[in-house]
Amino acid sequence: MLFILSIFIFVGVLETVTPYLARKTTVFGVSIPEPYVQHQQLLIFKKHYSMMVGSIAVACFIGQILLLFTSIQDEQFVLLSFVLLYVVLLIAAGLYMFYHIKTKKLKKQENWEAHVKTVYVMDLSFRDRDEVLSPTFFVLPIIITLALITFTYMNYNAIPDVFATHWNAAGEVDGRTEKTWLAVIVMPLILLGIQISFFIISIGMKSAKIQLSAQAKEASANRELNQRKYGSWYLAAINYSMTFVLVVLHYTTVILKNQTAPYFFPLFIVFMFVSLGGLILLIWKLSNSNERFDDLQTNETAADDDRYWKWGIVYINKNDPSLLVQKKYGVGWTVNLANKWSYIILLVIFLPILLVIFI
Amino acid sequence: MNIHLDPSSELQLYKQLANQLIELIAKGKLKNGDTLPSVRSMATDLGINVSTVSKSYHELEEKGLIELKPKAKAIIIGGQKKELEETEVEKVENALKPILAEAIARGLEKDQMTSLFHRILKQWK
């Protein structure tokens, strides 16, 4: 119960503050020329969005608390809580689109692009200061998984004919699978797929475009450096903790034949803690290093890339050889759909979901 | 080590990029043996066309300031002290003459030009 409520709070807060997490030069997925970053109307848009999403989230949250005092059953409560979560997410997405269109209109109406001078800027020393984790760091988990698969086959005869593959929240087995050559390595294989996509992502992070602003050059460089560094740390933290949990799980059930070890659930909680706590840390680090545009001297602005974005969400740019690009709205990365590797990443991400649905 | 290209300037983008790189070598910020970003990564970061960057790299190569190596690497070879060949001095002289001539034709005094010369040289090493 507490777990569900804390997820709700987490998502609610995140959705509410998202407009303030993005770079100042993008508002609701629209590139804003630097001289207009402090435009009154944009600040109002952001404020209204946050107020609306925030109050809806708070209302839903109070509703859930009130429900707790009625005689509602646990299962119904969990279901309802998830429905409310999706309602908040949907409303936030709808409001995003609403303000995305409004911002775009404002930019066009006031003809901002005609009043500014576009320049192309970069810093040659940036790549030397870049602290993105090297892709080799993401090779180690792959080696561990390959070793685990080899080890599993070396002990194939000792594996029980039926072994556990699914557990409920209490740590009891509620799903079993018959032993076949494929079945015994399904979990390591899924892990391997995720690790390989993480490896590709880490390569993509390293070569991704560096976006500096023309007027707050040093500040935007700092933000970029932080985003790249802590972004890759977060990716590595998830990668290593996930590898640890799944390797322990696989080793205990398949090799040690212990199907309900008491440490499964705590392990899972630790993993959740790393991924959610890491995300909070990442966002906190980034919001501390957002660039400011307090003293604008000229009407210069860095080049605008709106034409490569659909709704400020989907990025398709044939001229950009990189695989990853920083999201225009919110924190994190998205793939360049003009790069064929992006489909492999998307496939690996959605494959487990498809497997769960169809198998 | 900032690069700042202005598309509204009358100077073409590739020329601006080449000039700014040359200036960084003159200032000693780019040293002999330093590597420049690959053409693709430079084009990505700047947000300009790959062919534009490639054109300015080739110009620098022609001038003997960088060496283009396989795997898209560009290494600075200019900037070190060496015995200049007679032809290279001549090249600089030929390039400089029309600029100085234009300055005289525009009415600049020789004194002004010498102080201008010193002022610019002081910015570099």
Interface residues (C-beta under 8 A of the other chain):
Chain A: K117 T118 V119 Y120 V121 M122 D123 L124 S125 F126 R127 S207 K209 I210 A214 K217 A302 A303 D305 N319 D320 P321 S322
Chain B: M1 N2 I3 H4 L5 D6 P7 S8 L13 L24 L30 L36 P37 R40 S41 M42 A43 T44 D45 L46 G47 I48 N49 V50
